[in-house]
Structure formats: structure tokens, C-alpha cells
Amino acid sequence: MSALSVVTADTPFIDSGNTAWTIAAAALVLFMTPGLAFFYGGMVRTKSVLNMMMMSFITMGTVGTIWILWGYSESFGPDVGGGLIGNPFTHFGLTGVYNAIYGYVPANAATGAAAVGGIPGAAFVAFQVVFAIIAVALVSGAIADRAKFTTWTVFTVVWATLVYFPAAHWVFAFNGFAAETGGWIANQADGLFLGGAGAYDFAGGTAIHINAGVAGLALAILLRNRVGWPREPMRPHNLTLVMLGAGILWFGWFGFNAGSALSAGTLAAGVWVNTLGATCTAMLGWLLVEKLRDGHFTSLGAASGVVAGLVAITPACATVSPWGALVVGLLAGAGCALAVGLKYRFGFDDSLDVVGVHLVGGLIGTLLIGFLADATNSPTGAAGLTMNDGLFLGGGLGQLGSQAIGAFAVLIYSFVVTFAIGWVLHKTMGFTVAEEDEVSGIDLVEHAETAYDFGSFGGGSRHTSSGVVAARTQSEPTEAPSKEGASA
């Protein structure tokens, strides 16, 4: 019998149910990155579909590799900088992780509580790497249609190392779980502001969505605008792909949020319901704004509303009640629908509204915790865990202040460092393709491929006198140079 099978107060053991759920949730979140590729790919023009999808896919290769080498250790290794960064060498190449068990709680003789099993270190690694992958992929939507693929690939490695991994350490590295000491936001139990608790961020509203959203803003400001923007319309070329991608994201997001419980129980189940409710009302909120503003309900609006709701409920899913989740979703859907127009007012070409959806949605969800946190009627309260009430439930300003400090700390750090990374890469490698290459088609220039080959459609065939079969085909449609900025 293995020593790990002996369940005593001083012998850690693995809970198979929690392990199974964590691994399954990791698979769901990994599926979100191809879903994001569909979502983003449908929103761009025909001539840049593959490039846009590849910008998401490449993050699985680059970020997955460096996560194993140093990313996990930098995020969840022992703190070496006052809660700012983990030691990248402690678990380099995942040294020592496969033998670890995280989350084990020994029996309590005083209360009679039984020991609680943990999950294998490898399961925790698997769950966290898929967050890192999609966080980096999200940034790409802000610079769609004009970025060099080689430079973007280098950017994914540098940005993950200098921005995402430190932010993940700040927000997700709790003392005593994977490391003895963790990040400054996660472990401010006594509060960051006026006696509130530390900033709540259950599944990544700050480290992922605010982080990626403001990074997209930095790059959109740094890089030139697309040719023809904003004079010419650049409509999505395939709304079917957009809705398919949104559906995959919604499906995978249940792993994203409920999986963050790292256990299969009351907390995960409550988070699942809150995630559903907020997404539903967010879609309705976005469509309502569209109808009142433009006179139409659009499929793009429905898909975008779904994503806005998922973004906003991510930090709040464990700390608000079911009715609170509905409010978070409704405000996020309406707020993000209005926010996507800010790029025209301020003149930055955020191609696929990463700023309007992820930055604004992440801020809405993170800050609303300070108003709507419910210590009793929330998944966290139902699971018997301690938390503070928000302002609207009598909790005062403390929690709202803590939420604001956590959110804007990540926002400022990410913007400054991302701009610096982008500026260096732009000056050394060049970050944008030539304008004529953008006009002719970035897919052909960067990948020597096209998403849609129409050459085999529309023609018959006949035998020539020499017996060779000749096919009459339609030539692939191309976009006239005079329309280079218009939707394909």
C-alpha cells in the first residue's frame, strides 16, 4: 500500500474527485483558446483570418513551453520580492512539483474535523497554464490585421514573462497553497483600504482581463492604425464563426470560473450558476443598448454581450449572490456595448474591441464586488468561508477601496511594461506589416495561405483533344486596392 493511501492527520493524501474536476476544468479552459481563435477570426476581414487565428494558436506553443520552464515557478514559486514575483528557479522545469500535493488540510483534533485531501501539483500546474495561454492570446485582438507574426510570437514570450507571470503571482499565489509565501494582492487579508479585506478576484478579472485589456490598449496606441481606419467600414467577414467562437468560450468558461474552486462541491456549483446568470443578462443588456441606439438586434452584439458578461463575472463569481450576478451581467453588457465606441472618440485602433470588452468588463466586475459582495448568500458564504459584505449590503467602503487598488495596480503596471516591450520590439524587429502587405492580404504575406479557396467552385470539366482534363474554375476573389480598408 502506498504511503499516500494512509489517511491520517499528518499524511497528505489526494482527493480523487477534486483532482478529476480540476483536470477536466483545465481541458475546458484550454478549449477556450481555439474558441477565441474562431471568435476573433470571424471578426476580421477575409484576407487576415488565418493570421488572426494563428495569433491565438501560437500562444499555446510559446506560453505552454515557457510555463513548464520558468513560468509556473515565477507565478507560484516562493516569493522573492515583497509579494511581487515568485522565484523562477525554484521549480524550473517543474522540479519538485510532481511529488507535491496542494490544498491538503490535516485533521483538527480540537474540533473533530476530518482531514481534507488535496490535488496533485501537476493538476494545479495544468489548470494554471491554460489561464496563462488565453490571457496572452486575448491581447492579439487589439492589433488584428496589421501585426507581424514573428514579432507577435516574440512578444508572447516576453509579455508572459514580464507582465502575466508577475500579475498571476500577485493575484493567485496564496500563502501556504503552492508556496510558503505568495503575492501581495492575494494575501492582504487585513485589507488594502479602510479595513476592507484584500481584493477579491476569484478567477482572474485583474490578472487576466484587465491585464490583457490594458495591454491591448498600449499596443493599439503604439502601432499604426489599419489602412483606411476609421474612414472605411471593417465589418466581420463571418458572423457564423463569431457565434461559434462565443459558444465555445461560454462552454469553456464554466471550467474557467467553477474550476477555480479547485474542488467539486458547493463553491464550484454556486460559481457555475452565477457564471450562467451574469452571461445571460449581459447578452440582453448589450442587445438592449443596440436596439435603442441603432434600431437592431445583431448577432455580433449577442456574441459580444456573452463575452462581456463572462469577463465581468470572472472576478465576482464567488462573492456575489445570484441576483448580484444578474446585476453584474446586465451592467457589463450595457456598459461594454457603450464602451466599444471609445476608440473612435480617442482615436486608437483597437481592432476587435479588446479594450471595450476585456478592460472595461474586467473593471466593472472587479469594482462591483465592492458594492455587491454578499457574505451569506454567495458561493463563498454557502461554502462556509469568511468574506466581507459590499457597500450595498452594509459593508462600507473598505472592500470597494481594496478592489480599486488591486484593479488599478495591475492596470498601471501592465500598461507601462507592455508599452515598453512593444516599443522595443517595434524599434528592433518592426511590429506592423507594410501597408501594401496589409492591403494585399496579411494571410498570404505572413503564412502563404488563404482561409478560403474558391478555385474549385463554379466550374465544370471537359476532356481536351489530347485527353487531358481541363477544369473551368472561378478565380479567387481579390480586393481592389481602392477598397483596401473596407470589409472583405
FENZI-V603870 format. One record per helix or strand. SS is the DSSP state (A for helix, B for strand). FROM is the first residue (numbers start at 0). LEN is the number of residues. If there is no record, write none. Layout:
ss=SS from=FROM len=LEN
ss=SS from=FROM len=LEN
//
This chain:
ss=A from=2 len=3
ss=B from=7 len=1
ss=B from=10 len=1
ss=B from=13 len=1
ss=A from=15 len=28
ss=A from=45 len=31
ss=B from=78 len=1
ss=B from=85 len=1
ss=A from=91 len=3
ss=B from=100 len=2
ss=B from=104 len=1
ss=B from=107 len=1
ss=B from=112 len=1
ss=B from=115 len=1
ss=B from=117 len=3
ss=A from=120 len=23
ss=B from=146 len=1
ss=A from=148 len=24
ss=B from=174 len=1
ss=B from=178 len=1
ss=A from=204 len=18
ss=A from=238 len=23
ss=A from=265 len=29
ss=A from=298 len=18
ss=B from=319 len=1
ss=A from=321 len=18
ss=A from=341 len=5
ss=A from=353 len=19
ss=B from=372 len=1
ss=A from=378 len=4
ss=A from=390 len=3
ss=A from=397 len=31
ss=B from=431 len=1
ss=A from=434 len=6
ss=A from=441 len=6
ss=B from=460 len=3
ss=B from=468 len=3
ss=A from=480 len=3
//
